[in-house]
Amino acid sequence: MTERDEHVPAAVISSGDFERRLAPGESLHFGRAVGDGDLSIGGAPEDLRVPRRAGRLECRPDGVLIFNLSDKRALTVAAIPGPQYEIAPLMVSGTHPHGVVRLSLAGRAGEHRIMIDARELAGPGTAPVGGTPTAGFRRLETMRHRHRLFLCALCLPMMKSFGKRGRVPTYAELEVLLADYGYHYKAGTIRNNLDELRHWLTYEHEIPDLIAEGGEPAGSSRVVDRLAHWAIRSGNVTEADLARFEANVDDDGA
């Protein structure tokens, strides 16, 4: 790919050590036995539950089409954030309007997962399902380290898990999750810091929908869910942030 091509909006397809940018009009196959430049899954060691050609990803200007080429196996798609759904054998679906999805296929020893990041294609004007367009699609480097730490904990289940486990945790669950990684904070401290963060984002950076309205309690799950969704969509919690979180790189000086 030329240097000029790298500036063309594209979807980023990644799985393990594999990463490739797909520009609109380009496609790749994935499966146990695919061609050069395609994504091989389930081939080493050989996983016979993975079809030789399990599917094809085709980049379009507003997202990625996912073709299930198997006549027996379903594919699972989990939007981040958003719903989880299946693509039945020989059917097709797409990533739009979701910017980031995980595609998975069950194998003998577990799931083979493919990350599809189509945020460059959709752009910041894309409206999430069930809500209005989210403002503030930029990374805020001035965010306090401790606030980003709690934000990482808030987003980790959605970015690392599927189904019922892939949801925004409660404050009590956050206390346990943080302790599991060596960070020891009480649920009240976590809540206070996330409240501070929501107010800072609202009044200093004009990020909408992070403050409770009407009869909605200030610390309700709805506003905390919206905070996590904004963090993922805007790039304020990334895979690199989660790697530092999991490694317990806690240089809290702010």
Contacts in CASP RR format, 6 or more apart in sequence:
PFRMAT RR
TARGET T0000
AUTHOR 0000-0000-0000
METHOD contacts of the structure
MODEL  1
MTERDEHVPAAVISSGDFERRLAPGESLHFGRAVGDGDLSIGGAPEDLRV
PRRAGRLECRPDGVLIFNLSDKRALTVAAIPGPQYEIAPLMVSGTHPHGV
VRLSLAGRAGEHRIMIDARELAGPGTAPVGGTPTAGFRRLETMRHRHRLF
LCALCLPMMKSFGKRGRVPTYAELEVLLADYGYHYKAGTIRNNLDELRHW
LTYEHEIPDLIAEGGEPAGSSRVVDRLAHWAIRSGNVTEADLARFEANVD
DDGA
1 21 0 8 1.000
5 23 0 8 1.000
6 21 0 8 1.000
8 23 0 8 1.000
9 23 0 8 1.000
9 24 0 8 1.000
9 61 0 8 1.000
9 120 0 8 1.000
9 121 0 8 1.000
9 123 0 8 1.000
10 21 0 8 1.000
10 22 0 8 1.000
10 23 0 8 1.000
10 24 0 8 1.000
10 59 0 8 1.000
10 120 0 8 1.000
10 121 0 8 1.000
11 21 0 8 1.000
11 22 0 8 1.000
11 57 0 8 1.000
11 59 0 8 1.000
11 63 0 8 1.000
11 64 0 8 1.000
11 95 0 8 1.000
11 116 0 8 1.000
11 117 0 8 1.000
11 118 0 8 1.000
11 120 0 8 1.000
11 121 0 8 1.000
12 19 0 8 1.000
12 20 0 8 1.000
12 21 0 8 1.000
12 22 0 8 1.000
12 115 0 8 1.000
12 116 0 8 1.000
12 117 0 8 1.000
12 120 0 8 1.000
13 19 0 8 1.000
13 20 0 8 1.000
13 21 0 8 1.000
13 22 0 8 1.000
13 28 0 8 1.000
13 39 0 8 1.000
13 57 0 8 1.000
13 64 0 8 1.000
13 114 0 8 1.000
13 115 0 8 1.000
13 116 0 8 1.000
13 117 0 8 1.000
14 20 0 8 1.000
14 114 0 8 1.000
14 115 0 8 1.000
14 117 0 8 1.000
15 30 0 8 1.000
15 39 0 8 1.000
15 41 0 8 1.000
15 112 0 8 1.000
15 113 0 8 1.000
15 114 0 8 1.000
15 115 0 8 1.000
18 39 0 8 1.000
18 40 0 8 1.000
20 28 0 8 1.000
20 37 0 8 1.000
20 39 0 8 1.000
22 28 0 8 1.000
22 57 0 8 1.000
22 59 0 8 1.000
22 64 0 8 1.000
23 59 0 8 1.000
24 59 0 8 1.000
24 60 0 8 1.000
24 61 0 8 1.000
24 121 0 8 1.000
25 58 0 8 1.000
25 59 0 8 1.000
25 60 0 8 1.000
26 58 0 8 1.000
26 59 0 8 1.000
27 56 0 8 1.000
27 57 0 8 1.000
27 58 0 8 1.000
27 59 0 8 1.000
28 37 0 8 1.000
28 38 0 8 1.000
28 39 0 8 1.000
28 56 0 8 1.000
28 57 0 8 1.000
29 35 0 8 1.000
29 38 0 8 1.000
29 39 0 8 1.000
29 53 0 8 1.000
29 55 0 8 1.000
29 56 0 8 1.000
29 57 0 8 1.000
29 69 0 8 1.000
30 38 0 8 1.000
30 39 0 8 1.000
30 40 0 8 1.000
30 41 0 8 1.000
30 53 0 8 1.000
30 54 0 8 1.000
30 55 0 8 1.000
30 56 0 8 1.000
30 57 0 8 1.000
30 114 0 8 1.000
31 38 0 8 1.000
31 39 0 8 1.000
31 40 0 8 1.000
31 41 0 8 1.000
31 42 0 8 1.000
31 50 0 8 1.000
31 51 0 8 1.000
31 52 0 8 1.000
31 53 0 8 1.000
31 54 0 8 1.000
31 55 0 8 1.000
32 40 0 8 1.000
32 41 0 8 1.000
32 42 0 8 1.000
32 43 0 8 1.000
32 46 0 8 1.000
32 47 0 8 1.000
32 48 0 8 1.000
32 50 0 8 1.000
32 51 0 8 1.000
32 52 0 8 1.000
32 54 0 8 1.000
33 40 0 8 1.000
33 43 0 8 1.000
33 52 0 8 1.000
33 53 0 8 1.000
34 40 0 8 1.000
34 52 0 8 1.000
34 53 0 8 1.000
39 114 0 8 1.000
41 47 0 8 1.000
41 50 0 8 1.000
41 54 0 8 1.000
41 105 0 8 1.000
41 112 0 8 1.000
41 114 0 8 1.000
42 50 0 8 1.000
42 107 0 8 1.000
42 112 0 8 1.000
43 50 0 8 1.000
47 107 0 8 1.000
47 108 0 8 1.000
47 109 0 8 1.000
47 112 0 8 1.000
48 108 0 8 1.000
49 73 0 8 1.000
49 106 0 8 1.000
49 107 0 8 1.000
49 108 0 8 1.000
50 73 0 8 1.000
50 105 0 8 1.000
50 107 0 8 1.000
50 112 0 8 1.000
51 69 0 8 1.000
51 70 0 8 1.000
51 72 0 8 1.000
51 73 0 8 1.000
53 69 0 8 1.000
54 68 0 8 1.000
54 69 0 8 1.000
54 70 0 8 1.000
54 73 0 8 1.000
54 75 0 8 1.000
54 105 0 8 1.000
55 66 0 8 1.000
55 67 0 8 1.000
55 68 0 8 1.000
55 69 0 8 1.000
55 70 0 8 1.000
55 75 0 8 1.000
56 66 0 8 1.000
56 67 0 8 1.000
56 69 0 8 1.000
57 64 0 8 1.000
57 65 0 8 1.000
57 66 0 8 1.000
57 67 0 8 1.000
57 114 0 8 1.000
57 116 0 8 1.000
58 64 0 8 1.000
58 65 0 8 1.000
58 67 0 8 1.000
59 65 0 8 1.000
59 121 0 8 1.000
60 96 0 8 1.000
60 121 0 8 1.000
61 121 0 8 1.000
62 96 0 8 1.000
62 121 0 8 1.000
62 122 0 8 1.000
63 94 0 8 1.000
63 95 0 8 1.000
63 96 0 8 1.000
63 99 0 8 1.000
63 118 0 8 1.000
63 121 0 8 1.000
63 122 0 8 1.000
64 94 0 8 1.000
64 95 0 8 1.000
64 116 0 8 1.000
64 118 0 8 1.000
64 121 0 8 1.000
65 92 0 8 1.000
65 93 0 8 1.000
65 94 0 8 1.000
66 75 0 8 1.000
66 77 0 8 1.000
66 87 0 8 1.000
66 92 0 8 1.000
66 93 0 8 1.000
66 94 0 8 1.000
66 95 0 8 1.000
66 103 0 8 1.000
66 116 0 8 1.000
67 92 0 8 1.000
68 74 0 8 1.000
68 75 0 8 1.000
68 87 0 8 1.000
68 88 0 8 1.000
68 89 0 8 1.000
68 90 0 8 1.000
68 91 0 8 1.000
68 92 0 8 1.000
69 90 0 8 1.000
70 89 0 8 1.000
70 90 0 8 1.000
71 89 0 8 1.000
71 90 0 8 1.000
72 89 0 8 1.000
73 89 0 8 1.000
73 105 0 8 1.000
73 106 0 8 1.000
74 86 0 8 1.000
74 87 0 8 1.000
74 88 0 8 1.000
74 89 0 8 1.000
75 86 0 8 1.000
75 87 0 8 1.000
75 103 0 8 1.000
75 104 0 8 1.000
75 105 0 8 1.000
76 84 0 8 1.000
76 85 0 8 1.000
76 86 0 8 1.000
76 87 0 8 1.000
76 103 0 8 1.000
76 104 0 8 1.000
76 105 0 8 1.000
76 106 0 8 1.000
76 111 0 8 1.000
76 162 0 8 1.000
77 84 0 8 1.000
77 85 0 8 1.000
77 86 0 8 1.000
77 87 0 8 1.000
77 93 0 8 1.000
77 94 0 8 1.000
77 95 0 8 1.000
77 101 0 8 1.000
77 102 0 8 1.000
77 103 0 8 1.000
77 104 0 8 1.000
78 84 0 8 1.000
78 101 0 8 1.000
78 102 0 8 1.000
78 104 0 8 1.000
78 162 0 8 1.000
78 163 0 8 1.000
78 166 0 8 1.000
79 95 0 8 1.000
79 98 0 8 1.000
79 99 0 8 1.000
79 100 0 8 1.000
79 101 0 8 1.000
80 98 0 8 1.000
80 99 0 8 1.000
80 100 0 8 1.000
80 101 0 8 1.000
80 102 0 8 1.000
80 158 0 8 1.000
80 159 0 8 1.000
80 232 0 8 1.000
81 128 0 8 1.000
81 158 0 8 1.000
81 225 0 8 1.000
81 228 0 8 1.000
81 229 0 8 1.000
81 232 0 8 1.000
81 233 0 8 1.000
82 98 0 8 1.000
82 128 0 8 1.000
82 129 0 8 1.000
83 129 0 8 1.000
84 162 0 8 1.000
84 163 0 8 1.000
85 93 0 8 1.000
87 93 0 8 1.000
95 101 0 8 1.000
95 116 0 8 1.000
95 118 0 8 1.000
96 118 0 8 1.000
96 122 0 8 1.000
96 126 0 8 1.000
97 122 0 8 1.000
97 126 0 8 1.000
97 127 0 8 1.000
97 128 0 8 1.000
97 129 0 8 1.000
98 118 0 8 1.000
98 128 0 8 1.000
98 129 0 8 1.000
99 117 0 8 1.000
99 118 0 8 1.000
99 119 0 8 1.000
99 121 0 8 1.000
99 122 0 8 1.000
99 126 0 8 1.000
99 233 0 8 1.000
100 115 0 8 1.000
100 116 0 8 1.000
100 117 0 8 1.000
100 118 0 8 1.000
100 119 0 8 1.000
100 232 0 8 1.000
101 115 0 8 1.000
101 116 0 8 1.000
101 118 0 8 1.000
102 113 0 8 1.000
102 114 0 8 1.000
102 115 0 8 1.000
102 116 0 8 1.000
102 162 0 8 1.000
103 113 0 8 1.000
103 114 0 8 1.000
103 115 0 8 1.000
103 116 0 8 1.000
104 111 0 8 1.000
104 112 0 8 1.000
104 113 0 8 1.000
104 114 0 8 1.000
104 162 0 8 1.000
105 111 0 8 1.000
105 112 0 8 1.000
106 112 0 8 1.000
111 162 0 8 1.000
119 233 0 8 1.000
123 137 0 8 1.000
124 133 0 8 1.000
124 134 0 8 1.000
124 136 0 8 1.000
124 137 0 8 1.000
125 133 0 8 1.000
125 137 0 8 1.000
126 133 0 8 1.000
127 133 0 8 1.000
128 134 0 8 1.000
128 229 0 8 1.000
128 233 0 8 1.000
132 208 0 8 1.000
132 209 0 8 1.000
134 207 0 8 1.000
134 208 0 8 1.000
134 209 0 8 1.000
134 229 0 8 1.000
134 230 0 8 1.000
134 233 0 8 1.000
134 234 0 8 1.000
135 206 0 8 1.000
135 207 0 8 1.000
135 208 0 8 1.000
136 205 0 8 1.000
136 206 0 8 1.000
136 207 0 8 1.000
136 230 0 8 1.000
136 234 0 8 1.000
137 233 0 8 1.000
137 234 0 8 1.000
137 235 0 8 1.000
138 234 0 8 1.000
139 234 0 8 1.000
139 235 0 8 1.000
139 236 0 8 1.000
140 201 0 8 1.000
140 205 0 8 1.000
140 236 0 8 1.000
143 151 0 8 1.000
143 197 0 8 1.000
143 200 0 8 1.000
143 236 0 8 1.000
144 197 0 8 1.000
144 254 0 8 1.000
145 250 0 8 1.000
145 251 0 8 1.000
145 252 0 8 1.000
145 253 0 8 1.000
145 254 0 8 1.000
146 193 0 8 1.000
146 252 0 8 1.000
146 253 0 8 1.000
146 254 0 8 1.000
147 193 0 8 1.000
147 194 0 8 1.000
147 196 0 8 1.000
147 197 0 8 1.000
147 200 0 8 1.000
148 236 0 8 1.000
148 237 0 8 1.000
148 241 0 8 1.000
149 183 0 8 1.000
149 245 0 8 1.000
149 250 0 8 1.000
149 252 0 8 1.000
150 174 0 8 1.000
150 178 0 8 1.000
150 185 0 8 1.000
150 190 0 8 1.000
150 193 0 8 1.000
150 194 0 8 1.000
150 197 0 8 1.000
151 194 0 8 1.000
151 197 0 8 1.000
151 227 0 8 1.000
151 228 0 8 1.000
151 231 0 8 1.000
151 236 0 8 1.000
151 237 0 8 1.000
152 237 0 8 1.000
152 241 0 8 1.000
152 242 0 8 1.000
152 244 0 8 1.000
152 245 0 8 1.000
153 169 0 8 1.000
153 174 0 8 1.000
153 177 0 8 1.000
153 178 0 8 1.000
153 181 0 8 1.000
153 183 0 8 1.000
153 190 0 8 1.000
153 245 0 8 1.000
154 168 0 8 1.000
154 169 0 8 1.000
154 174 0 8 1.000
154 194 0 8 1.000
154 224 0 8 1.000
154 227 0 8 1.000
154 228 0 8 1.000
154 231 0 8 1.000
154 237 0 8 1.000
155 168 0 8 1.000
155 228 0 8 1.000
155 231 0 8 1.000
155 232 0 8 1.000
155 237 0 8 1.000
155 242 0 8 1.000
156 177 0 8 1.000
156 242 0 8 1.000
156 245 0 8 1.000
157 165 0 8 1.000
157 166 0 8 1.000
157 167 0 8 1.000
157 168 0 8 1.000
157 169 0 8 1.000
157 177 0 8 1.000
158 166 0 8 1.000
158 167 0 8 1.000
158 168 0 8 1.000
158 228 0 8 1.000
158 232 0 8 1.000
159 232 0 8 1.000
159 237 0 8 1.000
159 239 0 8 1.000
159 242 0 8 1.000
160 166 0 8 1.000
160 242 0 8 1.000
168 221 0 8 1.000
168 224 0 8 1.000
168 225 0 8 1.000
168 228 0 8 1.000
169 177 0 8 1.000
170 221 0 8 1.000
171 187 0 8 1.000
171 188 0 8 1.000
171 190 0 8 1.000
171 191 0 8 1.000
172 187 0 8 1.000
174 187 0 8 1.000
174 190 0 8 1.000
175 185 0 8 1.000
175 186 0 8 1.000
175 187 0 8 1.000
175 190 0 8 1.000
178 184 0 8 1.000
178 185 0 8 1.000
178 190 0 8 1.000
181 245 0 8 1.000
181 246 0 8 1.000
181 248 0 8 1.000
182 248 0 8 1.000
183 248 0 8 1.000
183 250 0 8 1.000
191 219 0 8 1.000
194 224 0 8 1.000
194 227 0 8 1.000
195 218 0 8 1.000
195 219 0 8 1.000
197 227 0 8 1.000
198 210 0 8 1.000
198 211 0 8 1.000
198 223 0 8 1.000
198 227 0 8 1.000
199 211 0 8 1.000
201 207 0 8 1.000
201 210 0 8 1.000
201 227 0 8 1.000
201 230 0 8 1.000
202 208 0 8 1.000
202 210 0 8 1.000
202 211 0 8 1.000
207 230 0 8 1.000
209 223 0 8 1.000
209 226 0 8 1.000
209 230 0 8 1.000
210 223 0 8 1.000
210 226 0 8 1.000
210 227 0 8 1.000
210 230 0 8 1.000
211 218 0 8 1.000
211 223 0 8 1.000
212 218 0 8 1.000
212 219 0 8 1.000
212 220 0 8 1.000
212 222 0 8 1.000
212 223 0 8 1.000
216 222 0 8 1.000
216 223 0 8 1.000
230 236 0 8 1.000
231 237 0 8 1.000
END
